[in-house]
């Protein structure tokens, strides 16, 4: 029998399935933030939240969604890092933080991506948006469509860079979700984790890039993601740090100043790393189990972990009785892309701590009559 590997899409807590809630007793965190959230990147478990669903102006944290769409396009081969982008009059005219692109100037996608990730450049952001979608307006439509796909309930984009505009809002929860999605594209860390770099280094007009997130140098394991500030939004940050196999996302919005913002993010991250530990169940590419697809081509599919799959435990909590159970309902081809094909239950000490829907990443057609006939003959008449 022929086996075909089927990739999995893990839809975690923000897609509505059962997930352990750790923030039952709220710790004393983010006192000065208007809203905040602390999330485990691997499982989506929320460790702390404060007004996390309140729609607020996100300022330049908006660029997380911009970078996400760019990284998706890169990974899908729609654009390349070495593609040269011609800067339009509109992109060059962007106010706020910029790298002073000139109309008609050409830069590579990678150079523009560095300018966005490190220096929060509004002109580079618009240049990338126009290159990918043809216009900033069309790119904004893509941003809002992606927000809908991710289930973001309190996010509405009006531009690509976060400059003040009525109705341009997001929430700490939604920012954590899009940050988590961006981190699935691991090579973005190559840019968000750099403290300094140059544009036009070998020219007469070199531009020194310095990361707006100073915690990159100051906090152990910090490697992203994005700062934000406008007079309306005040100071915000979506930060991520990794220690061992545990990655945490901390988002704050509406902080009064940079010093307070950074101190409260550090406090949130310390809280997570000191009180929790990650237990890996499956490594990326490891076999989870198999499901049967009646009348499908193929009719049995192995399920491989698309990424490392782990659970979060409180420090001191035993993992000796941690196990998983793969639940499959009867399936018959054809199977549509995105259709749920099984559920993975994670159980610790007799208590279910997570239940993860596993969905088909591609469609599975119905087997041709000849293949079906051969299977019947093999099963009942023992012919090969």
C-alpha positions, -999 to +999 in steps of 0.1 A: +000+000+000+014+034-009+017+061+018+017+098+011+029+122+039+002+147+048+013+180+064-007+193+094-020+227+103-022+231+140-050+254+150-043+263+186-061+282+214-071+313+193-091+290+170-114+280+198-104+245+209-098+235+245-065+247+259-054+249+296-059+284+310-029+293+332-039+328+341-065+318+368-048+339+394-037+371+378+000+380+386+008+416+393+022+425+358+020+453+332+006+477+357+011+508+335+001+492+302-034+499+289-035+463+277-011+433+277-008+396+271+017+369+278+015+338+255+035+306+250+044+306+213+043+268+209+009+261+224-009+294+224-015+291+262-022+325+277-002+330+309-014+365+317-037+391+301-050+425+309-077+441+287-062+419+259-092+422+236-095+460+237-092+476+202-064+501+203-042+519+178-012+496+173+012+522+157+042+504+141+034+471+156+012+470+125+043+460+106+041+425+121+013+418+097+032+435+068+063+413+075+040+382+078+027+387+043+062+393+029+075+362+046+047+341+033+054+354-003+091+346+001+084+310+014+059+304-014+084+316-040+063+345-052+091+369-045+128+365-038+152+382-013+173+394-042+145+409-062+151+446-069+123+470-059+119+504-075+108+530-049+077+549-059+070+586-052+044+576-026+067+552-008+095+579-007+070+605+007+061+585+038+065+605+070+075+593+105+103+568+109+121+562+076+154+553+059+150+582+034+144+562+002+144+583-029+119+580-058+133+557-084+159+542-061+162+504-062+167+482-032+164+444-028+135+428-009+160+418+018+173+453+023+138+467+026+129+438+050+158+447+072+147+484+072+112+474+083+122+448+109+150+468+125+144+505+119+106+504+115+109+523+082+075+535+069+089+542+034+104+507+031+071+492+043+051+509+016+078+500-010+074+463-001+036+465-001+035+480-035+060+454-049+040+425-035+004+437-042+008+465-068-005+492-045-006+499-008-044+498-010-044+462-024-019+452+002-041+465+030-069+443+017-045+414+019-037+423+055-073+424+065-080+391+047-052+375+066-065+389+099-098+373+091-081+339+084-064+341+117-096+348+135-086+382+147-118+398+161-105+433+171-082+442+142-088+464+112-060+478+091-062+510+072-025+512+062+006+491+061+028+510+086+006+521+115+006+558+109-025+573+127-057+568+109-093+565+121-104+529+125-069+515+123-069+492+154-057+459+169-056+444+203-028+428+225-044+394+219-046+398+181-010+411+180+002+380+199-016+358+175-001+374+144+033+375+161+030+338+167+021+332+130+051+353+119+074+332+140+064+302+121+086+317+093+118+312+113+141+331+090+124+364+100+144+362+132+176+368+111+163+404+107+144+411+139+173+399+161+199+421+145+209+451+166+226+470+138+233+469+101+238+491+071+219+501+039+239+515+009+271+505+028+294+508-002+279+541-015+283+577-007+251+576+013+254+548+038+225+545+063+231+530+097+202+507+108+197+504+146+170+481+160+143+501+177+139+472+202+169+478+226+160+447+246+176+427+218+209+435+235+196+437+271+175+406+276+188+370+273+171+351+245+153+382+230+153+381+192+122+401+181+097+414+172+084+449+168+081+482+187+055+509+181+048+546+190+025+574+181+012+602+203-022+585+202-010+549+208+018+557+232+045+531+236+039+495+225+059+463+220+054+428+208+085+410+221+096+374+219+124+355+237+135+319+235+153+299+262+159+262+255+128+249+236+105+274+252+095+306+233+073+333+249+055+363+233+048+394+255+027+422+241+021+456+258+001+485+245-004+521+257+027+523+279+036+558+291+073+557+281+101+534+267+117+528+301+084+516+316+075+496+285+108+477+285+108+471+323+073+456+322+080+434+292+111+421+310+090+414+341+064+395+321+090+374+303+108+366+336+075+355+351+070+330+323+105+316+322+107+313+360+073+295+365+068+273+334+087+247+314+081+232+280+077+195+274+082+184+238+059+156+225+069+155+188+098+170+169+092+186+135+088+158+109+082+131+135+053+106+129+022+114+150+000+086+137-020+074+107-055+080+096-076+059+072-093+076+042-120+053+028-120+053-010-092+078-010-060+080-030-041+070-009-064+053+016-040+055+046-020+086+055+007+091+080+005+124+099+038+142+105+043+171+128+047+202+107+066+219+136+078+209+171+047+201+192+050+206+229+029+214+260+035+239+288+038+227+323+041+246+356+075+241+371+074+212+395+044+196+378+052+160+369+052+149+333+055+112+341+018+106+332+018+129+302+006+112+270-014+118+238-043+101+221-051+104+184-089+104+178-102+098+142-137+099+130-147+078+099-134+096+068-143+090+031-127+107+001-127+132-013-111+152+015-109+190+011-079+211+020-085+224+056-109+197+065-105+183+100-093+147+098-084+139+134-079+153+168-049+150+191-057+150+228-029+159+252-035+144+287-015+148+319-022+130+351-056+120+337-066+156+329-069+168+292-048+199+289-052+204+251-072+190+222-057+200+188-077+196+155-055+182+127-066+194+093-056+184+058-031+207+042-041+195+007-071+179-009-073+140-012-091+128-043-114+098-045-096+067-058-102+056-094-124+026-098-094+005-109-075+013-076-107+006-056-112-028-074-076-038-068-080-030-031-111-051-029-094-080-046-064-078-024-085-077+007-109-105-001-091-127-026-055-121-014-041-112-048-014-086-052 
